[in-house]
Amino acid sequence: MIPDSDLHRHPPALHRASEVNPYTRWIHEHPAVLLAAPTPPALREKMEASPAASGPLVLDLGCGSGNFLLQMASLLPRRRFVGFELRYKRLVKAARKIEKAKLKNVWLLREAAERFALYCAPASLAEVHVNFPDPWPKRRDWTKRLVSVPFLQELERTLQHGGLVHLRTDHSGYFLHVLSLLKQVDRLRPRICCNDDLRRRIPGSNVRSEFEQMFSCQQKPIFYLVLENSRPTR
Ligand SMILES: C[S@@+](CC[C@H](N)C(=O)[O-])C[C@H]1O[C@@H](n2cnc3c(N)ncnc32)[C@H](O)[C@@H]1O
């Protein structure tokens, strides 16, 4: 134990995360849109309480501070959007924007993107967006990448027939990594596979996330891949 005389050299430790990072407290201030400790029944309950939005379900995995979700949910008010994100600050910023815009068709989960399938019935998803996932460039870290064979298999199970996955990245290695994994899955097939120049000509694909805006300003190439959940071929 620290003697009283020495306490001035040992200021009270900021033990609790909520004292270090106020966002861990503020995350609880937006219960209508942000589930801080989500469960599948809790999400279902939130969505059922918003009957205006009963259309196709769309996920944004690693949604950051929500710019992409916000634009998409405004453009497509009949669709339901769910964002998965782990960082408190980004979630709180996203929740504030959603509340300010009075959107009733978008929810945020503080949840690992890898666990998305727990929240989705088989063949229930219309679209999944994976915008600028952490690239983990070192070979020894590749196992930490979000897109893996089990992840793609979960997408095959939860996407509707004809459902789409949109992957955007500035990292050519990640793009090639995902293409190489497709050999190991049955149903996801590339439909659009292009760089930014080609993408500009694809109607409706110009909603940009905050990382995309940042990379575009830096003149970085953006790689864009669309996968369609097709019938099994074997
Ligand atoms: C490079 S940022 C991209 C953010 C946003 N999608 C965009 O394009 O602006 C990657 C985001 O994924 C989040 N993230 C990383 N690993 C995650 C995981 N396992 N589950 C959920 N989110 C994750 C990070 O916190 C970060 O906000």
The ligand as an SDF file (V2000), in Angstrom:
LIG
                    3D

 27 29  0  0  0  0  0  0  0  0999 V2000
  -10.1020    2.2700  -41.7940 C   0  0  0  0  0  0  0  0  0  0  0  0
  -11.5000    2.5010  -40.8160 S   0  0  0  0  0  0  0  0  0  0  0  0
  -12.8050    2.6910  -42.0350 C   0  0  0  0  0  0  0  0  0  0  0  0
  -14.0420    3.3290  -41.4630 C   0  0  0  0  0  0  0  0  0  0  0  0
  -15.2070    3.5050  -42.4480 C   0  0  0  0  0  0  0  0  0  0  0  0
  -15.6800    2.2310  -42.9330 N   0  0  0  0  0  0  0  0  0  0  0  0
  -14.8030    4.3560  -43.6030 C   0  0  0  0  0  0  0  0  0  0  0  0
  -14.6370    3.8370  -44.7040 O   0  0  0  0  0  0  0  0  0  0  0  0
  -14.6590    5.5720  -43.4080 O   0  0  0  0  0  0  0  0  0  0  0  0
  -11.8110    0.8670  -40.2240 C   0  0  0  0  0  0  0  0  0  0  0  0
  -12.8770    0.8530  -39.1690 C   0  0  0  0  0  0  0  0  0  0  0  0
  -13.1540   -0.4830  -38.8020 O   0  0  0  0  0  0  0  0  0  0  0  0
  -13.2990   -0.5480  -37.4000 C   0  0  0  0  0  0  0  0  0  0  0  0
  -12.9940   -1.9300  -37.0210 N   0  0  0  0  0  0  0  0  0  0  0  0
  -11.7930   -2.5400  -37.0410 C   0  0  0  0  0  0  0  0  0  0  0  0
  -11.9140   -3.8170  -36.6690 N   0  0  0  0  0  0  0  0  0  0  0  0
  -13.2330   -4.0140  -36.4060 C   0  0  0  0  0  0  0  0  0  0  0  0
  -13.9870   -5.1290  -35.9810 C   0  0  0  0  0  0  0  0  0  0  0  0
  -13.4100   -6.3030  -35.7490 N   0  0  0  0  0  0  0  0  0  0  0  0
  -15.3090   -4.9730  -35.8070 N   0  0  0  0  0  0  0  0  0  0  0  0
  -15.9160   -3.7790  -36.0380 C   0  0  0  0  0  0  0  0  0  0  0  0
  -15.2430   -2.6960  -36.4540 N   0  0  0  0  0  0  0  0  0  0  0  0
  -13.9280   -2.8070  -36.6330 C   0  0  0  0  0  0  0  0  0  0  0  0
  -12.3050    0.4630  -36.8810 C   0  0  0  0  0  0  0  0  0  0  0  0
  -12.6040    0.8720  -35.5620 O   0  0  0  0  0  0  0  0  0  0  0  0
  -12.4740    1.5680  -37.8970 C   0  0  0  0  0  0  0  0  0  0  0  0
  -13.4790    2.4820  -37.5340 O   0  0  0  0  0  0  0  0  0  0  0  0
  1  2  1  0
  2  3  1  0
  2 10  1  0
  3  4  1  0
  4  5  1  0
  5  6  1  0
  5  7  1  0
  7  8  2  0
  7  9  1  0
 10 11  1  0
 11 12  1  0
 11 26  1  0
 12 13  1  0
 13 14  1  0
 13 24  1  0
 14 15  1  0
 14 23  1  0
 15 16  2  0
 16 17  1  0
 17 18  1  0
 17 23  2  0
 18 19  1  0
 18 20  2  0
 20 21  1  0
 21 22  2  0
 22 23  1  0
 24 25  1  0
 24 26  1  0
 26 27  1  0
M  CHG  2   2   1   9  -1
M  END
$$$$
